[in-house]
């Protein structure tokens, strides 16, 4: 493993994805997102995904020639069709549409349909916040969690991200999946033969389990129990029903071979603070909140760790796996 500048890592990632069947534009967009996630310490959405995405492209589960386009629009609302390609070109288009429409209308909601794994959802909302907008992002994913009170996996882990501009400081950024724990932690425990804590998952019969392998055949549990599951249901509806995408229970797992495009949905909500109390008033209120938060010793602002890691990566580069070097 070697450490490379971000631009070089991005070039290698794009080359690997293009070799697997992505168009040059799709490869560049996906590589930019993967390297940005890696730079922020989000390795699960970083370079480790290249082999998986390459498999999707080679299997036909993702269309490397897809070009996203706006297929419906009305005022501050728009629908982007990803064309069953990798998600990132569609998210880039959705981000541009959200910013343009929020500035014109005060608020914008842009849905993405027929899409794929969305990666780190903090990336588009942080960029919108750096442009002065309040931004929220949602995505559904293949089935992993039961609905409130249920036992069968129907909902995805359905991440939510939000970013809020600040005056002369990096945006406040929140990014979280709605499962109690990342599926990757259960996969590691299963591989190592370790039990998992109770409250993480159900087995295939819908019963609580501490057996990691049984959990992989069952369902993950939402954080906060029924409340978290209800929030995941809200995200599922926002991402799927409004845009005509596929529900989590209609999409095959990313971790099993499949010829079927997942047809997932994403959504971006952007708000211009100037359309409400005013930008200065918003920023003043934000700083009052941040000041109150930092009044307690040990408080770390959401997103601050990512900011520090991103600055370090811009200066020092990021580790690039030997496998990527060999295939790029």
DAURKA-V113319 format. One record per backbone hydrogen bond with DSSP energy under -1.0 kcal/mol. NH is the residue of the N-H (numbers start at 0). CO is the residue of the C=O. E is the energy in kcal/mol with one decimal. If there is no record, write none. Layout:
[[NH | CO | E] [NH | CO | E]]
This chain:
[[1 | 319 | -1.6] [3 | 317 | -2.6] [8 | 4 | -2.5] [9 | 5 | -2.5] [10 | 6 | -1.9] [11 | 7 | -2.3] [12 | 8 | -2.4] [13 | 9 | -2.4] [14 | 10 | -2.1] [15 | 11 | -2.2] [16 | 12 | -2.1] [17 | 13 | -2.5] [18 | 14 | -2.1] [20 | 17 | -1.2] [21 | 16 | -2.2] [22 | 63 | -2.3] [26 | 22 | -3.0] [27 | 23 | -2.3] [28 | 24 | -2.2] [29 | 25 | -2.7] [30 | 26 | -2.6] [31 | 27 | -2.3] [32 | 28 | -1.8] [33 | 29 | -2.6] [34 | 30 | -2.6] [35 | 31 | -2.1] [36 | 32 | -2.3] [37 | 33 | -2.3] [38 | 34 | -2.6] [39 | 35 | -1.1] [40 | 37 | -1.7] [41 | 36 | -2.7] [42 | 40 | -1.0] [44 | 41 | -2.0] [45 | 42 | -1.6] [48 | 45 | -2.1] [49 | 46 | -1.7] [52 | 48 | -2.9] [53 | 49 | -2.8] [54 | 50 | -2.0] [55 | 51 | -2.2] [56 | 52 | -2.3] [57 | 53 | -2.5] [58 | 54 | -2.5] [60 | 55 | -1.7] [61 | 55 | -1.7] [62 | 83 | -2.6] [65 | 62 | -1.4] [68 | 80 | -1.5] [70 | 78 | -2.6] [71 | 78 | -1.1] [73 | 76 | -2.6] [76 | 73 | -2.3] [77 | 108 | -1.7] [78 | 71 | -2.6] [79 | 110 | -3.1] [80 | 68 | -2.8] [81 | 112 | -2.8] [83 | 113 | -2.5] [84 | 81 | -1.4] [90 | 86 | -2.3] [91 | 87 | -2.5] [92 | 88 | -2.1] [93 | 89 | -2.7] [94 | 90 | -2.5] [95 | 91 | -2.0] [96 | 92 | -2.5] [97 | 93 | -2.7] [98 | 94 | -2.3] [99 | 95 | -2.4] [100 | 96 | -2.6] [101 | 97 | -2.3] [102 | 98 | -2.0] [103 | 99 | -1.5] [104 | 100 | -3.3] [105 | 101 | -2.2] [107 | 269 | -2.6] [108 | 75 | -2.1] [109 | 267 | -2.8] [110 | 77 | -2.3] [111 | 265 | -2.7] [112 | 79 | -2.7] [114 | 263 | -2.3] [122 | 119 | -1.4] [124 | 120 | -1.0] [125 | 121 | -2.3] [126 | 122 | -1.9] [127 | 123 | -2.1] [128 | 124 | -2.3] [129 | 125 | -2.4] [130 | 126 | -1.0] [131 | 128 | -1.9] [132 | 127 | -2.3] [133 | 270 | -2.5] [134 | 162 | -2.3] [135 | 268 | -2.6] [136 | 160 | -2.9] [137 | 266 | -2.3] [138 | 158 | -1.5] [139 | 264 | -2.0] [142 | 247 | -2.5] [143 | 154 | -3.4] [144 | 154 | -3.1] [149 | 146 | -2.8] [153 | 144 | -2.8] [154 | 144 | -3.0] [159 | 175 | -2.8] [160 | 136 | -2.4] [161 | 173 | -2.8] [162 | 134 | -2.7] [163 | 171 | -2.1] [171 | 163 | -2.3] [172 | 301 | -1.5] [173 | 161 | -3.0] [175 | 159 | -2.6] [177 | 156 | -2.9] [179 | 220 | -3.3] [184 | 181 | -1.3] [186 | 182 | -2.2] [187 | 183 | -2.2] [188 | 184 | -2.0] [189 | 185 | -2.4] [190 | 186 | -2.2] [191 | 187 | -2.1] [193 | 188 | -2.5] [195 | 209 | -2.5] [199 | 196 | -1.2] [201 | 218 | -3.3] [202 | 206 | -2.9] [205 | 202 | -2.2] [208 | 200 | -1.7] [214 | 210 | -2.1] [215 | 211 | -1.7] [217 | 214 | -1.2] [218 | 201 | -1.6] [219 | 143 | -3.3] [220 | 199 | -2.6] [222 | 177 | -2.3] [224 | 221 | -1.5] [226 | 223 | -1.3] [228 | 224 | -2.2] [229 | 225 | -2.3] [230 | 226 | -2.0] [231 | 227 | -2.2] [232 | 228 | -1.8] [233 | 229 | -1.9] [234 | 230 | -2.2] [235 | 231 | -2.3] [236 | 232 | -2.1] [237 | 233 | -2.5] [238 | 234 | -2.6] [239 | 235 | -2.0] [241 | 236 | -1.3] [243 | 239 | -2.0] [244 | 239 | -1.3] [245 | 262 | -3.3] [249 | 246 | -1.7] [250 | 247 | -1.3] [255 | 252 | -1.0] [263 | 114 | -1.9] [265 | 111 | -1.7] [266 | 137 | -2.2] [267 | 109 | -2.6] [268 | 135 | -2.8] [269 | 107 | -2.4] [270 | 133 | -2.7] [271 | 105 | -2.7] [274 | 271 | -2.1] [275 | 272 | -1.7] [277 | 272 | -1.8] [281 | 277 | -2.6] [282 | 278 | -2.7] [283 | 279 | -2.5] [284 | 280 | -2.4] [285 | 281 | -2.6] [286 | 282 | -2.3] [287 | 283 | -1.9] [288 | 284 | -2.1] [289 | 285 | -2.7] [290 | 286 | -2.4] [291 | 287 | -1.9] [292 | 288 | -2.4] [293 | 289 | -2.6] [295 | 292 | -1.4] [298 | 295 | -1.6] [303 | 300 | -2.2] [306 | 302 | -2.1] [307 | 303 | -2.1] [308 | 304 | -2.3] [309 | 305 | -2.7] [310 | 306 | -2.1] [311 | 307 | -2.1] [312 | 308 | -2.5] [313 | 309 | -2.2] [314 | 310 | -1.3] [315 | 311 | -3.4] [316 | 312 | -2.5] [317 | 3 | -2.4] [319 | 1 | -3.6] [324 | 320 | -1.7] [325 | 321 | -2.3] [326 | 322 | -1.2]]
